[in-house]
Amino acid sequence: MQRYILSRLFQSIMILFGVLFIIFFMLQATGDPVSLMVSRNASPEEIEAVREAMGFNRPLIVQFGDFIAGAVVGDFGDSLRHKQPAMDLILERLPATVELATTALFMAMLIGIPLGLLGGSNPGSLWDTLARGAGLIGQTIPNFWLALILIIVFAVKLGWLPAFGRETWQFLGITLPTRSVILPAFALGLFTMGQLVRFTRSAVMEIRSEDFVRTAYSKGLSDRQIYIRHILRNAAIPLISIIGVQFGYLLSGSIYIETICSWPGLGNLLAEAIGNRDFALVQAIAFFTSLVVVTLNLLTDIAYGLADPRIRYGD
Amino acid sequence: MADAAQTKGTGLLVDQEADQGLGAKLVYVGRLLWRDKSGLLGLIMFLTVVFSAVLAPWISPHPPLKQDLRAAKRPPVWAAKGDISHPLGTDNLGRDLLSRIIYGSRVSLTVGFFGVLIAGSLGLVIGLVSGYAGGRTDNVIMGGVNLILALPYLVFVVFIAAILGRSLINVILIFGFTDIPIFVRITRGEVLRLRESGFVESAKSIGAGRLRIIFDHILPNLLGPLITIATFEMSAMIFYEAGLGFLGLSVPPSVPSWGNMLATGRKYLTIYPWIATFPGLAIVFTGLGMNLFGDWLRDALDPRMRRLKR
């Protein structure tokens, strides 16, 4: 198990170095990174000033070394627009995104897993039709359009939920979410809900036809026991990895929803940074979200290893 | 009729008829499609979009760029102030929404088609090399593939789009190149599986060379999984293109595209909700069609899936 964890850790670190490489050279891809950052009618002096300030007048290899050295300690330079360290801005916006992604994940799990179980254990039933429909809907409705429609229906027409912004509730010094998170979280979580339904349904269907389930039935175990001890336990293992991957997707994929609902998180910060051509901040966000996703994948793999003896001892 | 009865439930005939001519195969595929109505529905939906893209100049009621400020912000025909000359209403500049949606399908399908063509053909070649060469080459290629697949996709697509600027070619290239790893992984996995199969071993033992094995035995078997993945990836690209357009990072604002229309609609969301509603419905319609068809295709091409589905 230790060897398994160490090799996955090594892989993750290599991936993060790859990410730094990509992020750094992407800005160079157009030839002159300064041209991306200044307005079209900037004077030559202004251009030179930016070049100087960003250190683009130094040899590329020195710039890259500096970039890596900074990145390792979390320093991506200052945001051109906000005049403060990019990492500070990210950490300031992080709680809102975590709140949104966590709520979205919980909503998706709460609907997706039971629906997948019901559908998978009663193939051809009404539940199964519902599960297949939910799986398809999750895959075919783009979250940005869903958010717009939800705003029209639940905020404008019915007035049940606030459409824009984030409100929090302070309780004993802890920041708690309010109903302002419901609408954006539902829109964000729909795709994940669909994936969970599809996955749970097909896992249950597959496991139900295994020999050990038939043996369990012939031993005279009750449905309840068979479901809990044989079917759910086996379906849970691969479900862990789906949930891990989906959480990474939710944390890094909220740019549309945050923009539409004016949710003050990382996605919104990224959209703003792109609008302002603030590329130091864009680079920092790209690296930070990669770090989050890679770490989540690593944790998922470790959890998977702990839950599945074949991986624990096989490696 | 006897055939249909015989194969009902298993669809095994496809394996027996696989060696016959193209005509027989097509007839068989048609019969499979007829049996599974959701696959047929998906295909019809997708073809509707293709036809409207091809026939756009003849079926659009108005030119997509024509502004008519007197007819601006008109609701769809069934609403109180609707007007039959603009069936789905007009946008803030009085441009006809139905015509713009019809023309918008051109952008979506172009991006999806060429994106998948680039990603699929490069992915196929790289995957074949990776799976066949093995060893160090394979390690390097798969290292790159795993790196790209580990990135937060949306963040990087937005990043690249912001650097490259708004144009149709750029959008196609972004999706074409960032999607290569998906096709590499599928191709390589299939190659590794097929290499160990009985028929490749038989071909080897009668003295077939490497190229002949690849072209005669591996490639034909890769086609099924690759076409299935291509369907899903194309629908994903159509989504992502609309998303980029929505953020103002896809084709230039003057081009009628579903993403650009959504971006306009968002500004008027609370007062003129139909501007954002209809282009979104077009995206859902296309995605639904391709997913229904893709699901059917996957099951039809893979006998193992067929068993599970019943």
Boltz contact constraints between the chains, C-beta under 6 A:
constraints:
  - contact:
      token1: [A, 15]
      token2: [B, 147]
      max_distance: 6.0
  - contact:
      token1: [A, 15]
      token2: [B, 150]
      max_distance: 6.0
  - contact:
      token1: [A, 18]
      token2: [B, 147]
      max_distance: 6.0
  - contact:
      token1: [A, 30]
      token2: [B, 163]
      max_distance: 6.0
  - contact:
      token1: [A, 139]
      token2: [B, 291]
      max_distance: 6.0
  - contact:
      token1: [A, 140]
      token2: [B, 284]
      max_distance: 6.0
  - contact:
      token1: [A, 140]
      token2: [B, 287]
      max_distance: 6.0
  - contact:
      token1: [A, 140]
      token2: [B, 288]
      max_distance: 6.0
  - contact:
      token1: [A, 140]
      token2: [B, 291]
      max_distance: 6.0
  - contact:
      token1: [A, 141]
      token2: [B, 284]
      max_distance: 6.0
  - contact:
      token1: [A, 142]
      token2: [B, 239]
      max_distance: 6.0
  - contact:
      token1: [A, 142]
      token2: [B, 283]
      max_distance: 6.0
  - contact:
      token1: [A, 144]
      token2: [B, 243]
      max_distance: 6.0
  - contact:
      token1: [A, 144]
      token2: [B, 246]
      max_distance: 6.0
  - contact:
      token1: [A, 145]
      token2: [B, 280]
      max_distance: 6.0
  - contact:
      token1: [A, 148]
      token2: [B, 269]
      max_distance: 6.0
  - contact:
      token1: [A, 148]
      token2: [B, 276]
      max_distance: 6.0
  - contact:
      token1: [A, 152]
      token2: [B, 273]
      max_distance: 6.0
  - contact:
      token1: [A, 156]
      token2: [B, 270]
      max_distance: 6.0
  - contact:
      token1: [A, 252]
      token2: [B, 152]
      max_distance: 6.0
  - contact:
      token1: [A, 252]
      token2: [B, 155]
      max_distance: 6.0
  - contact:
      token1: [A, 253]
      token2: [B, 154]
      max_distance: 6.0
  - contact:
      token1: [A, 256]
      token2: [B, 243]
      max_distance: 6.0
  - contact:
      token1: [A, 274]
      token2: [B, 162]
      max_distance: 6.0
  - contact:
      token1: [A, 282]
      token2: [B, 159]
      max_distance: 6.0
  - contact:
      token1: [A, 286]
      token2: [B, 155]
      max_distance: 6.0
  - contact:
      token1: [A, 286]
      token2: [B, 159]
      max_distance: 6.0
  - contact:
      token1: [A, 289]
      token2: [B, 152]
      max_distance: 6.0
  - contact:
      token1: [A, 289]
      token2: [B, 155]
      max_distance: 6.0
  - contact:
      token1: [A, 290]
      token2: [B, 151]
      max_distance: 6.0
  - contact:
      token1: [A, 290]
      token2: [B, 152]
      max_distance: 6.0
  - contact:
      token1: [A, 293]
      token2: [B, 152]
      max_distance: 6.0
  - contact:
      token1: [A, 294]
      token2: [B, 150]
      max_distance: 6.0
